[in-house]
Amino acid sequence: MAELWLNQYAIAQEKAREQKELKAKAEKKAKELHELKVNSIKTILKSHGIKMSIDSCGCCDSPIVSFEYMGGSVMKDEGYVVFDMFEDEDNES
């Protein structure tokens, strides 16, 4: 009986290890995809003379935005910025 229990325990441990590995691989792939998207956006913006940073406040998570166009500062470290170009398209309809 103890042998059966030990075998089931070993199988459960192996399944848990496999699940943990799968989760780690999925998280790594998601991080790589996120980095690829961010780098793509940076490339597009730079090609149009735009430099932009979006960060967040440590205490309240409010966005902090800086934006430069063709070397000139348009916005520097502004807090609570609502910037939604998709919203503009929705209002045009």
PDB file of N, CA, C and O in Angstrom:
ATOM      1  N   MET A   1       0.819  -1.198   0.000  1.00  0.00           N
ATOM      2  CA  MET A   1       0.000   0.000   0.000  1.00  0.00           C
ATOM      3  C   MET A   1       0.857   1.254   0.000  1.00  0.00           C
ATOM      4  O   MET A   1       0.575   2.208  -0.725  1.00  0.00           O
ATOM      5  N   ALA A   2       1.917   1.252   0.824  1.00  0.00           N
ATOM      6  CA  ALA A   2       2.817   2.404   0.897  1.00  0.00           C
ATOM      7  C   ALA A   2       3.512   2.624  -0.438  1.00  0.00           C
ATOM      8  O   ALA A   2       3.783   3.759  -0.828  1.00  0.00           O
ATOM      9  N   GLU A   3       3.801   1.518  -1.143  1.00  0.00           N
ATOM     10  CA  GLU A   3       4.464   1.614  -2.433  1.00  0.00           C
ATOM     11  C   GLU A   3       3.559   2.320  -3.446  1.00  0.00           C
ATOM     12  O   GLU A   3       4.031   3.149  -4.225  1.00  0.00           O
ATOM     13  N   LEU A   4       2.288   2.002  -3.440  1.00  0.00           N
ATOM     14  CA  LEU A   4       1.316   2.635  -4.326  1.00  0.00           C
ATOM     15  C   LEU A   4       1.227   4.129  -4.029  1.00  0.00           C
ATOM     16  O   LEU A   4       1.223   4.956  -4.940  1.00  0.00           O
ATOM     17  N   TRP A   5       1.157   4.457  -2.751  1.00  0.00           N
ATOM     18  CA  TRP A   5       1.077   5.866  -2.361  1.00  0.00           C
ATOM     19  C   TRP A   5       2.321   6.624  -2.815  1.00  0.00           C
ATOM     20  O   TRP A   5       2.209   7.738  -3.326  1.00  0.00           O
ATOM     21  N   LEU A   6       3.520   6.028  -2.634  1.00  0.00           N
ATOM     22  CA  LEU A   6       4.771   6.673  -3.050  1.00  0.00           C
ATOM     23  C   LEU A   6       4.807   6.867  -4.560  1.00  0.00           C
ATOM     24  O   LEU A   6       5.305   7.884  -5.045  1.00  0.00           O
ATOM     25  N   ASN A   7       4.291   5.912  -5.296  1.00  0.00           N
ATOM     26  CA  ASN A   7       4.250   6.012  -6.746  1.00  0.00           C
ATOM     27  C   ASN A   7       3.318   7.157  -7.167  1.00  0.00           C
ATOM     28  O   ASN A   7       3.665   7.954  -8.039  1.00  0.00           O
ATOM     29  N   GLN A   8       2.150   7.234  -6.554  1.00  0.00           N
ATOM     30  CA  GLN A   8       1.209   8.308  -6.874  1.00  0.00           C
ATOM     31  C   GLN A   8       1.799   9.672  -6.504  1.00  0.00           C
ATOM     32  O   GLN A   8       1.624  10.653  -7.228  1.00  0.00           O
ATOM     33  N   TYR A   9       2.495   9.718  -5.376  1.00  0.00           N
ATOM     34  CA  TYR A   9       3.135  10.959  -4.942  1.00  0.00           C
ATOM     35  C   TYR A   9       4.203  11.383  -5.949  1.00  0.00           C
ATOM     36  O   TYR A   9       4.297  12.564  -6.285  1.00  0.00           O
ATOM     37  N   ALA A  10       5.002  10.445  -6.432  1.00  0.00           N
ATOM     38  CA  ALA A  10       6.056  10.736  -7.407  1.00  0.00           C
ATOM     39  C   ALA A  10       5.449  11.249  -8.708  1.00  0.00           C
ATOM     40  O   ALA A  10       5.967  12.187  -9.315  1.00  0.00           O
ATOM     41  N   ILE A  11       4.354  10.635  -9.132  1.00  0.00           N
ATOM     42  CA  ILE A  11       3.663  11.082 -10.353  1.00  0.00           C
ATOM     43  C   ILE A  11       3.126  12.500 -10.171  1.00  0.00           C
ATOM     44  O   ILE A  11       3.256  13.333 -11.068  1.00  0.00           O
ATOM     45  N   ALA A  12       2.530  12.775  -9.024  1.00  0.00           N
ATOM     46  CA  ALA A  12       2.005  14.114  -8.745  1.00  0.00           C
ATOM     47  C   ALA A  12       3.132  15.148  -8.728  1.00  0.00           C
ATOM     48  O   ALA A  12       2.969  16.255  -9.240  1.00  0.00           O
ATOM     49  N   GLN A  13       4.260  14.790  -8.144  1.00  0.00           N
ATOM     50  CA  GLN A  13       5.408  15.704  -8.103  1.00  0.00           C
ATOM     51  C   GLN A  13       5.910  15.999  -9.519  1.00  0.00           C
ATOM     52  O   GLN A  13       6.228  17.143  -9.844  1.00  0.00           O
ATOM     53  N   GLU A  14       5.979  14.981 -10.345  1.00  0.00           N
ATOM     54  CA  GLU A  14       6.440  15.150 -11.730  1.00  0.00           C
ATOM     55  C   GLU A  14       5.474  16.051 -12.509  1.00  0.00           C
ATOM     56  O   GLU A  14       5.902  16.926 -13.261  1.00  0.00           O
ATOM     57  N   LYS A  15       4.189  15.831 -12.325  1.00  0.00           N
ATOM     58  CA  LYS A  15       3.196  16.674 -13.006  1.00  0.00           C
ATOM     59  C   LYS A  15       3.320  18.126 -12.543  1.00  0.00           C
ATOM     60  O   LYS A  15       3.229  19.042 -13.360  1.00  0.00           O
ATOM     61  N   ALA A  16       3.523  18.345 -11.260  1.00  0.00           N
ATOM     62  CA  ALA A  16       3.684  19.693 -10.722  1.00  0.00           C
ATOM     63  C   ALA A  16       4.929  20.358 -11.311  1.00  0.00           C
ATOM     64  O   ALA A  16       4.903  21.541 -11.649  1.00  0.00           O
ATOM     65  N   ARG A  17       6.012  19.601 -11.432  1.00  0.00           N
ATOM     66  CA  ARG A  17       7.240  20.139 -12.017  1.00  0.00           C
ATOM     67  C   ARG A  17       7.023  20.516 -13.479  1.00  0.00           C
ATOM     68  O   ARG A  17       7.471  21.571 -13.928  1.00  0.00           O
ATOM     69  N   GLU A  18       6.335  19.649 -14.218  1.00  0.00           N
ATOM     70  CA  GLU A  18       6.044  19.927 -15.631  1.00  0.00           C
ATOM     71  C   GLU A  18       5.181  21.177 -15.772  1.00  0.00           C
ATOM     72  O   GLU A  18       5.419  22.008 -16.649  1.00  0.00           O
ATOM     73  N   GLN A  19       4.172  21.308 -14.897  1.00  0.00           N
ATOM     74  CA  GLN A  19       3.294  22.489 -14.924  1.00  0.00           C
ATOM     75  C   GLN A  19       4.096  23.762 -14.658  1.00  0.00           C
ATOM     76  O   GLN A  19       3.893  24.788 -15.309  1.00  0.00           O
ATOM     77  N   LYS A  20       5.001  23.677 -13.700  1.00  0.00           N
ATOM     78  CA  LYS A  20       5.835  24.823 -13.345  1.00  0.00           C
ATOM     79  C   LYS A  20       6.724  25.220 -14.528  1.00  0.00           C
ATOM     80  O   LYS A  20       6.886  26.407 -14.811  1.00  0.00           O
ATOM     81  N   GLU A  21       7.292  24.238 -15.211  1.00  0.00           N
ATOM     82  CA  GLU A  21       8.128  24.502 -16.383  1.00  0.00           C
ATOM     83  C   GLU A  21       7.314  25.131 -17.503  1.00  0.00           C
ATOM     84  O   GLU A  21       7.768  26.079 -18.144  1.00  0.00           O
ATOM     85  N   LEU A  22       6.112  24.608 -17.744  1.00  0.00           N
ATOM     86  CA  LEU A  22       5.242  25.165 -18.783  1.00  0.00           C
ATOM     87  C   LEU A  22       4.867  26.616 -18.472  1.00  0.00           C
ATOM     88  O   LEU A  22       4.855  27.468 -19.360  1.00  0.00           O
ATOM     89  N   LYS A  23       4.566  26.879 -17.213  1.00  0.00           N
ATOM     90  CA  LYS A  23       4.213  28.244 -16.807  1.00  0.00           C
ATOM     91  C   LYS A  23       5.399  29.183 -17.014  1.00  0.00           C
ATOM     92  O   LYS A  23       5.228  30.300 -17.503  1.00  0.00           O
ATOM     93  N   ALA A  24       6.590  28.739 -16.647  1.00  0.00           N
ATOM     94  CA  ALA A  24       7.792  29.562 -16.818  1.00  0.00           C
ATOM     95  C   ALA A  24       8.053  29.845 -18.295  1.00  0.00           C
ATOM     96  O   ALA A  24       8.416  30.964 -18.654  1.00  0.00           O
ATOM     97  N   LYS A  25       7.871  28.841 -19.154  1.00  0.00           N
ATOM     98  CA  LYS A  25       8.058  29.032 -20.595  1.00  0.00           C
ATOM     99  C   LYS A  25       7.031  30.012 -21.153  1.00  0.00           C
ATOM    100  O   LYS A  25       7.370  30.870 -21.969  1.00  0.00           O
ATOM    101  N   ALA A  26       5.789  29.889 -20.722  1.00  0.00           N
ATOM    102  CA  ALA A  26       4.734  30.798 -21.192  1.00  0.00           C
ATOM    103  C   ALA A  26       5.014  32.231 -20.746  1.00  0.00           C
ATOM    104  O   ALA A  26       4.827  33.170 -21.520  1.00  0.00           O
ATOM    105  N   GLU A  27       5.459  32.402 -19.506  1.00  0.00           N
ATOM    106  CA  GLU A  27       5.778  33.737 -19.007  1.00  0.00           C
ATOM    107  C   GLU A  27       6.955  34.338 -19.772  1.00  0.00           C
ATOM    108  O   GLU A  27       6.951  35.527 -20.089  1.00  0.00           O
ATOM    109  N   LYS A  28       7.961  33.516 -20.067  1.00  0.00           N
ATOM    110  CA  LYS A  28       9.119  33.994 -20.825  1.00  0.00           C
ATOM    111  C   LYS A  28       8.701  34.419 -22.224  1.00  0.00           C
ATOM    112  O   LYS A  28       9.139  35.456 -22.721  1.00  0.00           O
ATOM    113  N   LYS A  29       7.854  33.616 -22.858  1.00  0.00           N
ATOM    114  CA  LYS A  29       7.391  33.927 -24.211  1.00  0.00           C
ATOM    115  C   LYS A  29       6.552  35.205 -24.208  1.00  0.00           C
ATOM    116  O   LYS A  29       6.679  36.026 -25.116  1.00  0.00           O
ATOM    117  N   ALA A  30       5.700  35.383 -23.201  1.00  0.00           N
ATOM    118  CA  ALA A  30       4.884  36.596 -23.098  1.00  0.00           C
ATOM    119  C   ALA A  30       5.767  37.825 -22.910  1.00  0.00           C
ATOM    120  O   ALA A  30       5.499  38.878 -23.489  1.00  0.00           O
ATOM    121  N   LYS A  31       6.817  37.695 -22.105  1.00  0.00           N
ATOM    122  CA  LYS A  31       7.744  38.811 -21.883  1.00  0.00           C
ATOM    123  C   LYS A  31       8.476  39.155 -23.177  1.00  0.00           C
ATOM    124  O   LYS A  31       8.625  40.331 -23.510  1.00  0.00           O
ATOM    125  N   GLU A  32       8.934  38.140 -23.905  1.00  0.00           N
ATOM    126  CA  GLU A  32       9.623  38.376 -25.173  1.00  0.00           C
ATOM    127  C   GLU A  32       8.697  39.053 -26.181  1.00  0.00           C
ATOM    128  O   GLU A  32       9.122  39.955 -26.904  1.00  0.00           O
ATOM    129  N   LEU A  33       7.446  38.628 -26.233  1.00  0.00           N
ATOM    130  CA  LEU A  33       6.476  39.235 -27.149  1.00  0.00           C
ATOM    131  C   LEU A  33       6.225  40.692 -26.770  1.00  0.00           C
ATOM    132  O   LEU A  33       6.145  41.556 -27.642  1.00  0.00           O
ATOM    133  N   HIS A  34       6.099  40.967 -25.470  1.00  0.00           N
ATOM    134  CA  HIS A  34       5.901  42.334 -24.996  1.00  0.00           C
ATOM    135  C   HIS A  34       7.089  43.211 -25.406  1.00  0.00           C
ATOM    136  O   HIS A  34       6.898  44.317 -25.909  1.00  0.00           O
ATOM    137  N   GLU A  35       8.315  42.719 -25.191  1.00  0.00           N
ATOM    138  CA  GLU A  35       9.510  43.471 -25.562  1.00  0.00           C
ATOM    139  C   GLU A  35       9.554  43.724 -27.065  1.00  0.00           C
ATOM    140  O   GLU A  35       9.966  44.800 -27.498  1.00  0.00           O
ATOM    141  N   LEU A  36       9.137  42.746 -27.864  1.00  0.00           N
ATOM    142  CA  LEU A  36       9.099  42.912 -29.312  1.00  0.00           C
ATOM    143  C   LEU A  36       8.111  44.007 -29.700  1.00  0.00           C
ATOM    144  O   LEU A  36       8.405  44.828 -30.568  1.00  0.00           O
ATOM    145  N   LYS A  37       6.947  44.023 -29.065  1.00  0.00           N
ATOM    146  CA  LYS A  37       5.950  45.058 -29.356  1.00  0.00           C
ATOM    147  C   LYS A  37       6.466  46.446 -28.984  1.00  0.00           C
ATOM    148  O   LYS A  37       6.322  47.395 -29.754  1.00  0.00           O
ATOM    149  N   VAL A  38       7.070  46.558 -27.797  1.00  0.00           N
ATOM    150  CA  VAL A  38       7.608  47.848 -27.347  1.00  0.00           C
ATOM    151  C   VAL A  38       8.698  48.323 -28.305  1.00  0.00           C
ATOM    152  O   VAL A  38       8.716  49.493 -28.688  1.00  0.00           O
ATOM    153  N   ASN A  39       9.598  47.434 -28.693  1.00  0.00           N
ATOM    154  CA  ASN A  39      10.664  47.819 -29.619  1.00  0.00           C
ATOM    155  C   ASN A  39      10.119  48.222 -30.980  1.00  0.00           C
ATOM    156  O   ASN A  39      10.661  49.125 -31.619  1.00  0.00           O
ATOM    157  N   SER A  40       9.061  47.571 -31.432  1.00  0.00           N
ATOM    158  CA  SER A  40       8.425  47.946 -32.698  1.00  0.00           C
ATOM    159  C   SER A  40       7.839  49.354 -32.614  1.00  0.00           C
ATOM    160  O   SER A  40       7.990  50.153 -33.538  1.00  0.00           O
ATOM    161  N   ILE A  41       7.175  49.648 -31.510  1.00  0.00           N
ATOM    162  CA  ILE A  41       6.596  50.981 -31.316  1.00  0.00           C
ATOM    163  C   ILE A  41       7.698  52.029 -31.266  1.00  0.00           C
ATOM    164  O   ILE A  41       7.570  53.092 -31.874  1.00  0.00           O
ATOM    165  N   LYS A  42       8.775  51.742 -30.551  1.00  0.00           N
ATOM    166  CA  LYS A  42       9.898  52.683 -30.478  1.00  0.00           C
ATOM    167  C   LYS A  42      10.456  52.964 -31.870  1.00  0.00           C
ATOM    168  O   LYS A  42      10.730  54.116 -32.206  1.00  0.00           O
ATOM    169  N   THR A  43      10.624  51.931 -32.674  1.00  0.00           N
ATOM    170  CA  THR A  43      11.159  52.088 -34.028  1.00  0.00           C
ATOM    171  C   THR A  43      10.250  52.966 -34.874  1.00  0.00           C
ATOM    172  O   THR A  43      10.725  53.846 -35.593  1.00  0.00           O
ATOM    173  N   ILE A  44       8.959  52.733 -34.793  1.00  0.00           N
ATOM    174  CA  ILE A  44       7.992  53.533 -35.556  1.00  0.00           C
ATOM    175  C   ILE A  44       8.041  54.990 -35.126  1.00  0.00           C
ATOM    176  O   ILE A  44       8.113  55.884 -35.969  1.00  0.00           O
ATOM    177  N   LEU A  45       8.001  55.237 -33.813  1.00  0.00           N
ATOM    178  CA  LEU A  45       8.017  56.612 -33.325  1.00  0.00           C
ATOM    179  C   LEU A  45       9.318  57.317 -33.693  1.00  0.00           C
ATOM    180  O   LEU A  45       9.288  58.462 -34.142  1.00  0.00           O
ATOM    181  N   LYS A  46      10.459  56.654 -33.512  1.00  0.00           N
ATOM    182  CA  LYS A  46      11.749  57.263 -33.847  1.00  0.00           C
ATOM    183  C   LYS A  46      11.819  57.620 -35.328  1.00  0.00           C
ATOM    184  O   LYS A  46      12.397  58.644 -35.691  1.00  0.00           O
ATOM    185  N   SER A  47      11.241  56.792 -36.176  1.00  0.00           N
ATOM    186  CA  SER A  47      11.287  57.058 -37.620  1.00  0.00           C
ATOM    187  C   SER A  47      10.521  58.323 -37.991  1.00  0.00           C
ATOM    188  O   SER A  47      10.695  58.849 -39.090  1.00  0.00           O
ATOM    189  N   HIS A  48       9.681  58.814 -37.094  1.00  0.00           N
ATOM    190  CA  HIS A  48       8.907  60.046 -37.318  1.00  0.00           C
ATOM    191  C   HIS A  48       9.403  61.194 -36.446  1.00  0.00           C
ATOM    192  O   HIS A  48       8.719  62.208 -36.306  1.00  0.00           O
ATOM    193  N   GLY A  49      10.593  61.041 -35.858  1.00  0.00           N
ATOM    194  CA  GLY A  49      11.171  62.098 -35.043  1.00  0.00           C
ATOM    195  C   GLY A  49      10.513  62.259 -33.682  1.00  0.00           C
ATOM    196  O   GLY A  49      10.559  63.336 -33.088  1.00  0.00           O
ATOM    197  N   ILE A  50       9.901  61.191 -33.189  1.00  0.00           N
ATOM    198  CA  ILE A  50       9.170  61.248 -31.917  1.00  0.00           C
ATOM    199  C   ILE A  50       9.922  60.448 -30.861  1.00  0.00           C
ATOM    200  O   ILE A  50      10.338  59.313 -31.095  1.00  0.00           O
ATOM    201  N   LYS A  51      10.086  61.065 -29.694  1.00  0.00           N
ATOM    202  CA  LYS A  51      10.608  60.370 -28.517  1.00  0.00           C
ATOM    203  C   LYS A  51       9.538  60.483 -27.445  1.00  0.00           C
ATOM    204  O   LYS A  51       9.001  61.564 -27.200  1.00  0.00           O
ATOM    205  N   MET A  52       9.235  59.369 -26.813  1.00  0.00           N
ATOM    206  CA  MET A  52       8.149  59.353 -25.842  1.00  0.00           C
ATOM    207  C   MET A  52       8.499  58.394 -24.714  1.00  0.00           C
ATOM    208  O   MET A  52       9.076  57.332 -24.948  1.00  0.00           O
ATOM    209  N   SER A  53       8.149  58.772 -23.496  1.00  0.00           N
ATOM    210  CA  SER A  53       8.298  57.839 -22.387  1.00  0.00           C
ATOM    211  C   SER A  53       7.001  57.836 -21.585  1.00  0.00           C
ATOM    212  O   SER A  53       6.380  58.876 -21.362  1.00  0.00           O
ATOM    213  N   ILE A  54       6.620  56.660 -21.170  1.00  0.00           N
ATOM    214  CA  ILE A  54       5.444  56.486 -20.322  1.00  0.00           C
ATOM    215  C   ILE A  54       5.909  55.704 -19.109  1.00  0.00           C
ATOM    216  O   ILE A  54       6.421  54.592 -19.237  1.00  0.00           O
ATOM    217  N   ASP A  55       5.733  56.280 -17.950  1.00  0.00           N
ATOM    218  CA  ASP A  55       6.164  55.666 -16.703  1.00  0.00           C
ATOM    219  C   ASP A  55       4.985  55.761 -15.745  1.00  0.00           C
ATOM    220  O   ASP A  55       3.900  56.189 -16.140  1.00  0.00           O
ATOM    221  N   SER A  56       5.182  55.370 -14.497  1.00  0.00           N
ATOM    222  CA  SER A  56       4.081  55.515 -13.550  1.00  0.00           C
ATOM    223  C   SER A  56       4.603  55.941 -12.196  1.00  0.00           C
ATOM    224  O   SER A  56       5.748  55.668 -11.834  1.00  0.00           O
ATOM    225  N   CYS A  57       3.750  56.610 -11.462  1.00  0.00           N
ATOM    226  CA  CYS A  57       4.053  57.057 -10.108  1.00  0.00           C
ATOM    227  C   CYS A  57       4.152  55.828  -9.203  1.00  0.00           C
ATOM    228  O   CYS A  57       3.370  54.886  -9.331  1.00  0.00           O
ATOM    229  N   GLY A  58       5.110  55.852  -8.298  1.00  0.00           N
ATOM    230  CA  GLY A  58       5.301  54.715  -7.405  1.00  0.00           C
ATOM    231  C   GLY A  58       4.207  54.551  -6.373  1.00  0.00           C
ATOM    232  O   GLY A  58       3.988  53.444  -5.881  1.00  0.00           O
ATOM    233  N   CYS A  59       3.511  55.632  -6.033  1.00  0.00           N
ATOM    234  CA  CYS A  59       2.511  55.507  -4.971  1.00  0.00           C
ATOM    235  C   CYS A  59       1.089  55.328  -5.506  1.00  0.00           C
ATOM    236  O   CYS A  59       0.271  54.663  -4.871  1.00  0.00           O
ATOM    237  N   CYS A  60       0.789  55.910  -6.661  1.00  0.00           N
ATOM    238  CA  CYS A  60      -0.610  55.848  -7.118  1.00  0.00           C
ATOM    239  C   CYS A  60      -0.766  55.275  -8.519  1.00  0.00           C
ATOM    240  O   CYS A  60      -1.887  55.157  -9.013  1.00  0.00           O
ATOM    241  N   ASP A  61       0.332  54.920  -9.163  1.00  0.00           N
ATOM    242  CA  ASP A  61       0.330  54.357 -10.514  1.00  0.00           C
ATOM    243  C   ASP A  61      -0.206  55.301 -11.583  1.00  0.00           C
ATOM    244  O   ASP A  61      -0.546  54.853 -12.678  1.00  0.00           O
ATOM    245  N   SER A  62      -0.289  56.605 -11.290  1.00  0.00           N
ATOM    246  CA  SER A  62      -0.671  57.566 -12.324  1.00  0.00           C
ATOM    247  C   SER A  62       0.390  57.562 -13.408  1.00  0.00           C
ATOM    248  O   SER A  62       1.579  57.455 -13.107  1.00  0.00           O
ATOM    249  N   PRO A  63      -0.018  57.678 -14.670  1.00  0.00           N
ATOM    250  CA  PRO A  63       0.983  57.721 -15.734  1.00  0.00           C
ATOM    251  C   PRO A  63       1.758  59.039 -15.701  1.00  0.00           C
ATOM    252  O   PRO A  63       1.208  60.095 -15.385  1.00  0.00           O
ATOM    253  N   ILE A  64       3.040  58.950 -16.032  1.00  0.00           N
ATOM    254  CA  ILE A  64       3.894  60.124 -16.185  1.00  0.00           C
ATOM    255  C   ILE A  64       4.412  60.072 -17.616  1.00  0.00           C
ATOM    256  O   ILE A  64       5.077  59.112 -18.007  1.00  0.00           O
ATOM    257  N   VAL A  65       4.109  61.100 -18.393  1.00  0.00           N
ATOM    258  CA  VAL A  65       4.396  61.086 -19.819  1.00  0.00           C
ATOM    259  C   VAL A  65       5.349  62.207 -20.193  1.00  0.00           C
ATOM    260  O   VAL A  65       5.197  63.347 -19.754  1.00  0.00           O
ATOM    261  N   SER A  66       6.330  61.862 -21.008  1.00  0.00           N
ATOM    262  CA  SER A  66       7.206  62.850 -21.641  1.00  0.00           C
ATOM    263  C   SER A  66       7.133  62.603 -23.140  1.00  0.00           C
ATOM    264  O   SER A  66       7.086  61.459 -23.591  1.00  0.00           O
ATOM    265  N   PHE A  67       7.124  63.701 -23.914  1.00  0.00           N
ATOM    266  CA  PHE A  67       6.961  63.586 -25.365  1.00  0.00           C
ATOM    267  C   PHE A  67       7.788  64.656 -26.054  1.00  0.00           C
ATOM    268  O   PHE A  67       7.671  65.839 -25.734  1.00  0.00           O
ATOM    269  N   GLU A  68       8.627  64.244 -27.000  1.00  0.00           N
ATOM    270  CA  GLU A  68       9.409  65.178 -27.809  1.00  0.00           C
ATOM    271  C   GLU A  68       9.117  64.907 -29.271  1.00  0.00           C
ATOM    272  O   GLU A  68       8.935  63.761 -29.683  1.00  0.00           O
ATOM    273  N   TYR A  69       9.075  65.994 -30.059  1.00  0.00           N
ATOM    274  CA  TYR A  69       8.894  65.869 -31.497  1.00  0.00           C
ATOM    275  C   TYR A  69       9.966  66.692 -32.179  1.00  0.00           C
ATOM    276  O   TYR A  69      10.085  67.893 -31.937  1.00  0.00           O
ATOM    277  N   MET A  70      10.740  66.053 -33.023  1.00  0.00           N
ATOM    278  CA  MET A  70      11.828  66.684 -33.765  1.00  0.00           C
ATOM    279  C   MET A  70      12.768  67.450 -32.838  1.00  0.00           C
ATOM    280  O   MET A  70      13.210  68.550 -33.172  1.00  0.00           O
ATOM    281  N   GLY A  71      13.075  66.871 -31.670  1.00  0.00           N
ATOM    282  CA  GLY A  71      14.025  67.455 -30.735  1.00  0.00           C
ATOM    283  C   GLY A  71      13.444  68.481 -29.789  1.00  0.00           C
ATOM    284  O   GLY A  71      14.131  68.920 -28.867  1.00  0.00           O
ATOM    285  N   GLY A  72      12.194  68.878 -29.988  1.00  0.00           N
ATOM    286  CA  GLY A  72      11.564  69.865 -29.113  1.00  0.00           C
ATOM    287  C   GLY A  72      10.632  69.202 -28.120  1.00  0.00           C
ATOM    288  O   GLY A  72       9.857  68.315 -28.476  1.00  0.00           O
ATOM    289  N   SER A  73      10.711  69.637 -26.876  1.00  0.00           N
ATOM    290  CA  SER A  73       9.865  69.064 -25.838  1.00  0.00           C
ATOM    291  C   SER A  73       8.440  69.584 -25.978  1.00  0.00           C
ATOM    292  O   SER A  73       8.216  70.795 -26.004  1.00  0.00           O
ATOM    293  N   VAL A  74       7.491  68.685 -26.066  1.00  0.00           N
ATOM    294  CA  VAL A  74       6.073  69.036 -26.129  1.00  0.00           C
ATOM    295  C   VAL A  74       5.457  68.869 -24.747  1.00  0.00           C
ATOM    296  O   VAL A  74       4.619  69.670 -24.331  1.00  0.00           O
ATOM    297  N   MET A  75       5.873  67.834 -24.048  1.00  0.00           N
ATOM    298  CA  MET A  75       5.359  67.532 -22.717  1.00  0.00           C
ATOM    299  C   MET A  75       6.494  66.880 -21.936  1.00  0.00           C
ATOM    300  O   MET A  75       7.156  65.977 -22.447  1.00  0.00           O
ATOM    301  N   LYS A  76       6.723  67.321 -20.716  1.00  0.00           N
ATOM    302  CA  LYS A  76       7.814  66.756 -19.915  1.00  0.00           C
ATOM    303  C   LYS A  76       7.296  66.368 -18.541  1.00  0.00           C
ATOM    304  O   LYS A  76       6.829  67.219 -17.784  1.00  0.00           O
ATOM    305  N   ASP A  77       7.379  65.099 -18.222  1.00  0.00           N
ATOM    306  CA  ASP A  77       7.008  64.573 -16.908  1.00  0.00           C
ATOM    307  C   ASP A  77       5.649  65.058 -16.421  1.00  0.00           C
ATOM    308  O   ASP A  77       5.498  65.459 -15.267  1.00  0.00           O
ATOM    309  N   GLU A  78       4.673  65.018 -17.301  1.00  0.00           N
ATOM    310  CA  GLU A  78       3.314  65.411 -16.939  1.00  0.00           C
ATOM    311  C   GLU A  78       2.601  64.230 -16.291  1.00  0.00           C
ATOM    312  O   GLU A  78       2.664  63.108 -16.793  1.00  0.00           O
ATOM    313  N   GLY A  79       1.929  64.483 -15.185  1.00  0.00           N
ATOM    314  CA  GLY A  79       1.158  63.445 -14.511  1.00  0.00           C
ATOM    315  C   GLY A  79      -0.297  63.502 -14.940  1.00  0.00           C
ATOM    316  O   GLY A  79      -0.747  64.513 -15.480  1.00  0.00           O
ATOM    317  N   TYR A  80      -1.018  62.455 -14.710  1.00  0.00           N
ATOM    318  CA  TYR A  80      -2.424  62.289 -15.066  1.00  0.00           C
ATOM    319  C   TYR A  80      -2.724  62.782 -16.470  1.00  0.00           C
ATOM    320  O   TYR A  80      -3.418  63.781 -16.661  1.00  0.00           O
ATOM    321  N   VAL A  81      -2.192  62.071 -17.440  1.00  0.00           N
ATOM    322  CA  VAL A  81      -2.385  62.409 -18.844  1.00  0.00           C
ATOM    323  C   VAL A  81      -3.343  61.400 -19.447  1.00  0.00           C
ATOM    324  O   VAL A  81      -3.143  60.192 -19.318  1.00  0.00           O
ATOM    325  N   VAL A  82      -4.378  61.889 -20.104  1.00  0.00           N
ATOM    326  CA  VAL A  82      -5.273  61.019 -20.864  1.00  0.00           C
ATOM    327  C   VAL A  82      -4.926  61.250 -22.324  1.00  0.00           C
ATOM    328  O   VAL A  82      -5.131  62.340 -22.858  1.00  0.00           O
ATOM    329  N   PHE A  83      -4.403  60.221 -22.960  1.00  0.00           N
ATOM    330  CA  PHE A  83      -3.934  60.317 -24.339  1.00  0.00           C
ATOM    331  C   PHE A  83      -4.459  59.110 -25.082  1.00  0.00           C
ATOM    332  O   PHE A  83      -3.905  58.017 -24.965  1.00  0.00           O
ATOM    333  N   ASP A  84      -5.518  59.294 -25.842  1.00  0.00           N
ATOM    334  CA  ASP A  84      -6.160  58.168 -26.503  1.00  0.00           C
ATOM    335  C   ASP A  84      -6.542  58.568 -27.919  1.00  0.00           C
ATOM    336  O   ASP A  84      -7.603  59.153 -28.139  1.00  0.00           O
ATOM    337  N   MET A  85      -5.680  58.253 -28.879  1.00  0.00           N
ATOM    338  CA  MET A  85      -5.960  58.600 -30.269  1.00  0.00           C
ATOM    339  C   MET A  85      -7.080  57.729 -30.843  1.00  0.00           C
ATOM    340  O   MET A  85      -7.723  58.112 -31.820  1.00  0.00           O
ATOM    341  N   PHE A  86      -7.311  56.572 -30.245  1.00  0.00           N
ATOM    342  CA  PHE A  86      -8.419  55.727 -30.692  1.00  0.00           C
ATOM    343  C   PHE A  86      -9.746  56.384 -30.341  1.00  0.00           C
ATOM    344  O   PHE A  86     -10.719  56.279 -31.088  1.00  0.00           O
ATOM    345  N   GLU A  87      -9.778  57.060 -29.203  1.00  0.00           N
ATOM    346  CA  GLU A  87     -10.990  57.768 -28.784  1.00  0.00           C
ATOM    347  C   GLU A  87     -11.354  58.854 -29.784  1.00  0.00           C
ATOM    348  O   GLU A  87     -12.533  59.079 -30.055  1.00  0.00           O
ATOM    349  N   ASP A  88     -10.341  59.534 -30.339  1.00  0.00           N
ATOM    350  CA  ASP A  88     -10.577  60.563 -31.354  1.00  0.00           C
ATOM    351  C   ASP A  88     -11.281  59.967 -32.561  1.00  0.00           C
ATOM    352  O   ASP A  88     -12.204  60.576 -33.103  1.00  0.00           O
ATOM    353  N   GLU A  89     -10.853  58.771 -32.993  1.00  0.00           N
ATOM    354  CA  GLU A  89     -11.473  58.105 -34.133  1.00  0.00           C
ATOM    355  C   GLU A  89     -12.911  57.736 -33.829  1.00  0.00           C
ATOM    356  O   GLU A  89     -13.774  57.843 -34.701  1.00  0.00           O
ATOM    357  N   ASP A  90     -13.188  57.298 -32.596  1.00  0.00           N
ATOM    358  CA  ASP A  90     -14.554  56.935 -32.214  1.00  0.00           C
ATOM    359  C   ASP A  90     -15.468  58.153 -32.260  1.00  0.00           C
ATOM    360  O   ASP A  90     -16.631  58.039 -32.649  1.00  0.00           O
ATOM    361  N   ASN A  91     -14.958  59.311 -31.869  1.00  0.00           N
ATOM    362  CA  ASN A  91     -15.776  60.526 -31.863  1.00  0.00           C
ATOM    363  C   ASN A  91     -16.052  61.059 -33.252  1.00  0.00           C
ATOM    364  O   ASN A  91     -17.021  61.792 -33.451  1.00  0.00           O
ATOM    365  N   GLU A  92     -15.212  60.703 -34.225  1.00  0.00           N
ATOM    366  CA  GLU A  92     -15.406  61.151 -35.609  1.00  0.00           C
ATOM    367  C   GLU A  92     -16.532  60.382 -36.291  1.00  0.00           C
ATOM    368  O   GLU A  92     -17.110  60.865 -37.265  1.00  0.00           O
ATOM    369  N   SER A  93     -16.845  59.205 -35.793  1.00  0.00           N
ATOM    370  CA  SER A  93     -17.880  58.357 -36.433  1.00  0.00           C
ATOM    371  C   SER A  93     -19.261  58.884 -36.195  1.00  0.00           C
ATOM    372  O   SER A  93     -20.235  58.294 -36.661  1.00  0.00           O
TER     373      SER A  93
END
